[in-house]
């Protein structure tokens, strides 16, 4: 019988070997300011995701990336997906650049109103030629000149007043028509599928790309995430993982009536989380692999799968403690591991085969999600067999020594069997 528990120090050393580099790269994330370590996608940092397809099939991702660098987006990432679409991720791009356009419309109305009174004065000027009638009376007596001046004043005042009031009424009508015009241009901004935007900063980039690389034949998606939304996603991701881990700890402790099993299962979960995060930190530093919104889903799936294998082993340990009462705890755990080893490896291997096929032949949109699942399930299977159960034996032996009831393991019997 193979002694897994007896070689637990080797398995612990291997776990340290695969987790320490990941921890180092994880610590580089805040130290380097994001230049090394984990690379967060737009879901967590905020920005714009734009999926477009050019009419010219010869356009490459490098051409788009070079043109975006000229347009002031040197950090933009461009990935070619299926059916000729390009996923463009832009940071610090304001999609609401067209919103200031309604404000000039409001300012046009006051500017049109002041310009009308000057037009009223010229209209009053042509009406003053009836001063030729009072001119003879003015020649007759000098006292009539004050009387003639009030006469044109009331006659000119009511006459031009309706004329300007009629003329401003058509002028607001043309100024009111430009107000609805920004609405169609602002419509594609939140996430149009078919219409390429033409206004705002995204419209300027779209126009420049079409000038340099040819027309855009189709737009699949256009979305933007602000800093507030991205910070909420980060907080929710942390809360989800913490709540899930604490719930698993409480359930295993309640199920097996032993807090040691719950804590060791949680340590195995922490091992899997560090392995996956460390792997993505290394891949992000070397190859620019990013963590997107599906990464949290992948982590929760890995946690559940890892706990599943751990519960299977612990349940067999609970049964064998009753069947083989009086035997050393290390032998009971080792026997339970060997009984469930085939089931755990077979189950994990079928999942790994499926995920490998998805990673090789699936679309690039789910590459990070599938990769996180693949690494996490392999690590979860390893930690359930070679970390959780040996840690349970180490804790139980320490507790037995502390209480003075340590049982000497029967090594010859274990080796002979």
C-alpha positions in Angstrom: 0.0 0.0 0.0 1.4 3.4 -1.0 2.0 5.6 2.0 0.7 9.1 0.9 0.6 10.4 4.5 4.2 9.3 5.2 5.5 11.4 2.3 3.5 14.5 3.2 6.5 16.7 3.6 7.4 16.2 0.0 3.8 17.3 -1.0 4.0 20.3 1.3 7.3 21.3 -0.3 5.8 21.0 -3.8 2.9 23.2 -2.7 5.3 25.8 -1.5 7.2 25.6 -4.7 4.1 26.4 -6.8 2.6 29.0 -4.5 5.7 31.2 -3.6 6.4 32.5 -7.1 2.7 33.3 -7.5 2.7 35.2 -4.2 5.8 37.2 -5.3 4.1 38.3 -8.5 0.9 39.0 -6.6 2.8 41.4 -4.3 4.3 43.1 -7.4 0.8 44.2 -8.4 0.5 47.0 -5.8 4.2 47.7 -5.6 4.7 48.2 -9.4 1.4 50.2 -9.8 -0.1 47.6 -12.1 2.9 47.4 -14.5 3.6 43.9 -13.2 1.5 41.2 -11.5 -2.2 40.9 -12.1 -3.7 42.7 -15.2 -7.3 43.8 -14.7 -9.6 44.1 -17.6 -12.1 46.9 -18.2 -14.6 45.2 -15.8 -12.4 46.3 -12.9 -10.5 49.3 -14.1 -13.2 51.1 -16.1 -13.0 51.9 -19.8 -14.5 51.0 -23.1 -14.9 47.7 -25.0 -15.7 48.0 -28.7 -16.2 45.1 -31.1 -16.0 46.0 -34.8 -15.4 44.3 -38.1 -13.7 46.0 -41.1 -14.8 45.6 -44.7 -11.2 44.8 -45.6 -10.3 41.3 -44.4 -6.6 42.2 -44.6 -6.8 44.5 -41.6 -4.8 43.0 -38.6 -4.8 43.7 -34.9 -1.4 45.3 -35.2 -2.7 47.8 -37.8 -5.5 48.8 -35.4 -3.2 49.0 -32.5 -0.7 51.2 -34.3 -3.5 53.6 -35.5 -4.9 53.8 -31.9 -1.5 54.7 -30.6 -1.5 57.6 -33.0 -4.9 58.6 -31.8 -3.8 58.9 -28.2 -4.6 55.3 -27.0 -1.2 53.6 -26.7 -2.4 51.2 -24.0 -5.3 49.9 -26.1 -5.5 46.1 -26.5 -6.9 44.6 -29.7 -7.8 41.0 -30.0 -9.2 39.3 -33.1 -12.1 37.0 -32.4 -14.2 34.7 -34.5 -15.9 35.8 -37.8 -13.4 38.6 -38.3 -14.3 40.9 -35.4 -11.8 42.8 -33.3 -12.3 43.3 -29.6 -10.8 46.7 -28.8 -10.3 47.6 -25.1 -9.7 51.3 -24.5 -9.0 52.9 -21.2 -10.1 56.4 -20.1 -12.4 56.9 -23.1 -15.3 59.2 -22.6 -18.3 57.9 -24.5 -20.5 60.8 -23.4 -18.6 63.4 -25.4 -21.8 64.3 -27.2 -23.6 65.4 -24.1 -22.2 68.9 -24.0 -24.0 69.6 -27.4 -27.4 70.4 -25.8 -25.8 73.2 -23.8 -25.0 75.3 -27.0 -28.6 74.9 -28.0 -29.6 76.6 -24.7 -27.2 79.4 -25.3 -28.5 80.0 -28.8 -31.9 81.0 -27.6 -30.6 83.9 -25.4 -28.3 85.1 -28.2 -31.2 85.2 -30.7 -33.3 87.3 -28.3 -30.8 90.2 -27.9 -30.2 90.4 -31.7 -33.9 91.1 -32.3 -34.0 94.5 -30.6 -31.4 95.9 -33.0 -33.5 94.7 -35.9 -36.5 96.6 -34.3 -34.6 99.9 -34.5 -34.0 99.7 -38.2 -37.6 98.8 -38.7 -38.6 101.9 -36.8 -36.2 104.0 -38.9 -38.1 103.4 -42.1 -41.3 104.3 -40.4 -39.9 107.7 -39.5 -40.2 109.1 -43.1 -43.7 110.2 -42.2 -41.9 113.1 -40.5 -42.3 114.8 -43.9 -45.9 115.5 -42.8 -44.9 117.4 -39.7 -42.1 119.2 -41.5 -44.6 121.8 -43.0 -46.1 122.3 -39.6 -42.6 122.8 -38.2 -42.0 125.4 -40.8 -45.2 127.2 -39.8 -44.4 127.6 -36.1 -41.5 126.7 -33.9 -43.9 125.7 -31.1 -45.2 122.8 -33.2 -41.9 121.0 -33.2 -42.3 119.6 -29.7 -45.8 118.5 -30.6 -44.6 116.7 -33.8 -42.0 114.7 -31.9 -44.5 112.8 -29.7 -46.6 112.0 -32.7 -44.2 109.8 -34.6 -43.0 108.2 -31.3 -46.3 106.5 -30.5 -47.0 105.7 -34.2 -43.6 104.1 -34.6 -43.6 102.3 -31.4 -46.8 100.2 -31.9 -46.0 99.6 -35.6 -42.5 98.0 -35.1 -43.5 96.1 -32.0 -45.7 93.5 -33.8 -43.2 93.3 -36.6 -40.3 92.1 -34.3 -42.6 89.9 -32.3 -43.6 88.1 -35.5 -40.0 87.8 -36.7 -38.6 86.2 -33.5 -41.4 83.6 -33.6 -40.0 81.8 -36.7 -36.4 82.2 -35.4 -36.9 80.0 -32.3 -38.5 77.4 -34.6 -35.2 76.7 -36.5 -33.3 76.8 -33.2 -35.6 74.2 -31.7 -35.0 71.8 -34.6 -31.3 71.3 -33.9 -32.2 70.2 -30.4 -33.4 66.7 -31.4 -30.5 66.2 -33.7 -28.0 65.2 -31.0 -30.3 62.4 -29.9 -29.7 60.1 -32.9 -26.0 60.6 -32.5 -26.1 59.9 -28.8 -28.2 56.8 -29.3 -25.4 54.5 -30.4 -23.2 55.6 -27.5 -24.5 53.3 -24.7 -24.2 50.1 -26.8 -25.4 50.2 -30.3 -25.0 47.0 -32.3 -25.4 48.1 -35.9 -24.7 51.9 -36.0 -21.1 53.1 -35.8 -20.9 56.3 -33.7 -19.9 59.5 -35.3 -19.9 62.0 -32.5 -17.8 62.4 -29.4 -14.4 61.0 -28.7 -15.4 57.5 -29.9 -16.8 59.0 -33.1 -13.5 60.7 -33.7 -11.6 57.4 -33.2 -14.1 55.6 -35.5 -13.7 58.2 -38.2 -9.9 58.1 -38.0 -9.9 54.3 -38.1 -12.1 54.2 -41.2 -9.9 56.8 -42.9 -6.8 54.8 -42.3 -8.0 51.2 -42.6 -11.2 51.4 -44.6 -14.9 51.4 -43.7 -16.2 49.5 -40.7 -18.7 47.0 -42.1 -20.3 45.9 -38.8 -20.3 46.8 -35.1 -21.1 44.1 -32.7 -21.0 45.8 -29.3 -19.9 49.1 -27.7 -20.0 49.4 -23.9 -18.3 51.5 -21.3 -17.8 50.9 -17.6 -17.0 53.8 -15.2 -14.7 53.8 -12.2 -17.7 53.5 -9.7 -19.0 50.4 -11.4 -15.6 48.8 -11.5 -14.9 49.4 -7.8 -18.3 47.9 -7.0 -17.3 44.8 -9.0 -14.0 44.4 -7.1 -15.8 44.7 -3.7 -18.5 42.2 -4.8 -15.9 39.8 -6.0 -14.0 39.9 -2.6 -17.3 39.5 -0.7 -18.4 36.6 -2.8 -15.2 34.7 -2.3 -15.1 35.4 1.5 -18.8 34.5 2.0 -18.4 31.3 0.0 -15.3 30.3 1.9 -16.8 31.0 5.3 -20.0 29.1 4.3 -18.0 26.1 3.3 -16.0 26.2 6.6 -19.2 26.3 8.6 -20.9 23.6 6.6 -18.0 21.1 6.8 -17.6 21.7 10.5 -21.3 21.1 11.1 -21.4 18.1 8.8 -18.4 16.2 10.3 -18.7 17.6 13.8 -15.0 18.5 13.7 -13.6 21.9 13.2 -10.3 20.5 12.1 -11.8 19.2 8.9 -13.4 22.5 8.2 -10.2 24.5 8.7 -8.0 22.1 6.7 -10.5 22.2 3.8 -10.4 26.0 4.0 -6.6 25.9 3.9 -6.8 23.7 0.8 -9.2 26.3 -0.8 -6.7 29.1 0.1 -4.0 27.0 -1.7 -6.1 26.8 -4.8 -7.0 30.5 -4.8 -3.3 31.4 -4.5 -2.3 29.0 -7.2 -4.8 30.4 -9.7 -4.2 34.1 -8.8 -0.4 33.5 -8.9 -0.6 31.8 -12.3 -2.6 34.8 -13.7 -0.2 37.2 -12.1 2.7 35.5 -13.8 0.8 35.2 -17.1 -0.2 38.8 -16.9 3.3 40.0 -16.3 4.8 37.9 -19.1 2.0 37.7 -21.7 -0.5 40.4 -20.7 -3.3 38.0 -19.7 -6.1 39.9 -18.0 -8.7 39.1 -15.4 -12.2 39.8 -16.5 -15.6 39.6 -15.0 -15.9 35.9 -15.5 -12.9 35.3 -13.3 -14.9 35.5 -10.1 -17.3 32.8 -11.6 -14.3 30.6 -12.3 -12.9 31.0 -8.8 -16.2 30.1 -7.2 -16.4 27.1 -9.4 -12.9 26.0 -8.5 -13.7 26.4 -4.8 -16.8 24.3 -5.1 -15.0 21.6 -7.1 -12.1 21.5 -4.7 -14.4 21.2 -1.7 -16.2 18.4 -3.4 -13.1 16.2 -3.6 -12.2 17.1 0.0 -15.6 16.2 1.3 -15.4 12.8 -0.4 -12.1 12.0 1.3 -13.2 13.3 4.7 -16.5 11.3 4.5 -14.5 8.1 3.9 -12.2 9.0 6.8 -15.3 9.4 9.0 -16.5 5.9 8.0 -13.1 4.3 8.4 -12.6 5.7 11.9 -15.6 3.6 13.0 -14.6 0.5 11.0 -11.0 0.6 12.0 -11.3 1.9 15.5 -8.0 1.7 17.5 -5.7 2.0 14.4 -3.5 5.1 14.1 -5.2 8.0 12.6 -2.5 8.4 9.9 -3.2 4.9 8.6 -7.0 5.5 8.6 -6.5 8.7 6.5 -4.0 7.0 4.2 -6.4 4.1 3.6 -9.3 6.5 2.9 -7.2 8.4 0.4 -6.3 5.3 -1.5 -9.9 4.2 -1.6 -11.1 7.5 -3.1 -8.0 8.3 -5.2 -9.3 6.6 -8.3 -12.7 8.3 -8.2 -11.2 11.8 -7.6 -8.6 11.4 -10.4 -11.1 10.0 -12.9 -13.7 12.8 -12.2 -11.1 15.5 -12.5 -9.5 14.0 -15.6 -12.8 14.1 -17.5 -13.3 17.7 -16.6 -9.8 18.6 -17.6 -10.3 16.9 -21.0 -13.4 19.0 -21.6 -11.7 22.3 -20.5 -8.7 21.5 -22.6 -10.9 21.1 -25.7 -12.6 24.4 -24.9 -9.2 26.1 -24.5 -7.8 24.8 -27.7 -10.9 25.1 -30.0 -13.2 27.5 -28.2 -13.5 31.2 -28.9 -11.0 33.7 -27.5 -13.7 35.4 -25.5 -13.7 32.6 -22.9 -10.0 31.8 -22.9 -9.3 33.4 -19.5 -12.4 31.8 -18.0 -11.5 28.3 -19.2 -7.8 28.7 -18.3 -8.7 29.7 -14.7 -11.0 26.7 -14.4 -8.3 24.4 -15.8 -5.6 25.5 -13.4 -8.0 25.6 -10.5 -9.4 22.1 -11.0 -6.0 20.6 -11.3 -4.8 22.4 -8.2 -8.1 21.6 -6.4 -7.6 17.9 -7.0 -4.0 18.0 -5.9 -4.8 20.0 -2.7 -7.7 17.7 -1.7 -5.6 14.6 -1.8 -2.1 15.8 -0.9 -2.8 18.9 1.3 -6.1 18.7 3.1 -5.8 15.1 4.4 -2.1 15.3 5.4 -2.8 18.6 7.2 -5.6 16.8 9.0 -3.2 14.2 10.2 -0.6 16.7 11.3 -3.2 18.6 13.3 -4.6 15.4 14.9 -1.1 14.2 15.8 -0.3 17.5 17.4 -3.5 17.4 19.4 -2.8 13.8 20.5 0.7 14.8 21.7 -0.7 17.8 23.5 -3.2 15.6 25.4 -0.7 12.7 25.9 -2.6 10.1 23.9 -0.3 9.7 20.9 -0.5 6.2 19.4 2.7 4.9 17.8 2.0 4.0 14.2 2.3 0.4 13.2 4.8 0.8 10.4 5.5 -2.9 9.7 1.8 -3.7 9.3 1.3 -0.8 7.0 4.3 -1.7 4.9 3.3 -5.4 4.7 -0.2 -4.6 3.6 
